[in-house]
């Protein structure tokens, strides 16, 4: 899997190096405590898929330039900030096998560090008078916040259906990946039509990415985060939503009651996984995921072939073939 990602990054290897230097340089603060926190964040960085989406999307439409790097940095700042805030909201102590900021520095410092990351991104756009980038990303932050709140609201009553599920993941996850595509394309001076089309391709890819994430949360394999988090937090995701939809009234009542009353117990997780398997909820979810991947790739296929286009398509496929 790592080899696959290395091959995907190969056409923009030098550009990624420039991006990383640019990103780290713009993270610096005059506050020693904050610099220690930021150093820890950098040390445990992930696959950097979202900046890669920005850079590859730009490569398809023109020359990768300083605005592209600023856009990729902005996206990574937003993504990192939301992860920090999510860990506080979810009271998580680990991410990708490492301690979260709130586990090491408590909630107050974590929230303020996340706020700092968001403000750095906005300042970057303002200082360079890139209102298009600011508008795209500000709307994304708004949508991500609304999506999180909608999910919390629905978790209280466990009444989420498939329509609401897709509304939530469109706002929470797909909006940021959609912006990654759009900002990359916009940085090259592409037309509004091209930006809108690639934004939609990113949205579809983002929806598929989240469905994969939700499937992985039920996995019993060793992955980068604890399993069964959604059940513990009473979040109904597509595999379970579908299983409940086709279940009998009695079966549905039993499962919902178990999650509501004993959701944090391992036996409930095992019971829910068996229930989803019996109702073919994982198969249904994978089929939906593949539908959205197909829609994303179909849009991208409209544009001229290039090494950037190939890598972007491979990255989209990689995003749903990952094991963690």
Number of C-alpha atoms within 10 A of each C-alpha: 9 9 8 11 16 11 14 22 21 14 16 19 13 10 19 19 11 13 22 17 12 16 19 13 10 14 18 14 13 7 8 10 12 18 15 11 17 19 14 14 15 14 9 14 10 10 10 13 18 20 28 25 28 31 30 30 30 29 24 22 23 15 13 21 16 14 19 26 25 26 31 29 25 28 26 24 23 25 22 20 21 21 16 25 21 15 20 20 12 11 13 18 16 16 16 14 12 12 14 23 27 20 16 12 11 12 18 10 16 23 20 15 22 22 16 16 21 22 15 18 24 20 13 18 20 13 9 10 11 16 13 14 25 20 12 17 26 17 13 23 19 13 20 22 13 15 21 17 14 18 21 15 14 17 18 13 12 18 13 20 17 16 8 14 19 17 15 22 23 23 23 27 24 29 27 28 30 29 28 33 30 32 31 35 32 26 29 20 14 15 11 12 9 16 22 16 19 26 26 23 26 30 28 26 30 29 28 31 25 22 25 24 18 21 18 21 20 22 16 12 11 11 15 14 16 17 18 25 18 18 25 17 16 22 23 24 23 24 25 27 20 20 22 22 14 13 16 11 10 8 14 16 12 12 18 19 13 19 22 18 11 15 22 18 14 14 12 19 22 14 13 22 20 12 20 21 14 12 19 16 23 24 14 14 22 17 13 17 21 17 14 20 24 16 16 25 20 13 16 21 12 9 13 9 11 12 14 21 21 16 22 25 21 17 22 22 18 17 21 21 12 14 15 16
